């Protein structure tokens, strides 16, 4: 990993990183030399050094009214992280209790545009549960042909199985031939032939997508009771849909 990026992740900004690394290289040094090497005004250097001193990354001694700054052992960075982790572990039960107080509340989220659609499908794949679909792949592929194959590839890689009821189209008949390799079990139904939307159930979530020609729109609802209801409806429709269309 890039050293500066690691220090950013630790919590330092770019100017702090510059001053800190200069102090590491110089050893004990006065403000003038540090400012010259950093190309920053002395007042800025003083502010940054005081911040680093406060965080334990730099120490100083005063000799004849002059401050000399020196970087602390870099292993202090790791010690600080361990101390922070220990403190969080101590209060984690309380934080978890606070979180659980709202975790069961329904969540409703809106996804707009191609990027929103991508975010919705990414969430489905991350969930890692069986994906139930009632949809129209013909419309999806014709409007967003660049995207559906990508979703299939990511889903298969993640090992997410899908059960779907789709329109009876030439595209779906071809896709059905590769159901096994694409972790899919498809049924075709005429009632989906003219639909321009899809409906999903996965985990405790329900998704609905409108494949508008102007802009796709998705809605995600996270609620166990609603997902249980929609899953029951899907399973009933699945049961009454033949393996091969008549």
Secondary structure by P-SEA (a helix, b strand, c coil): ccaaaaaaaacccaaaaaaaaaaaacccccaaaaaaaacccaaaaaaaaaaaaaaccbbbbbcccbbbbbbcccaaaaaaaaaaaaaaaaaaaaaaaaaaaccccbbbbbbccaaaaaaaaaaaaaaccbbbbbccaaaaaaaccccaaaaaaaaaaabbbbbbcccccaaaaaaaaacccccbbbbbbcccccccbbbbbcccbbbbbbbcccbbbbbbbbcaaaaaaaaaaaaaaaaacccccc
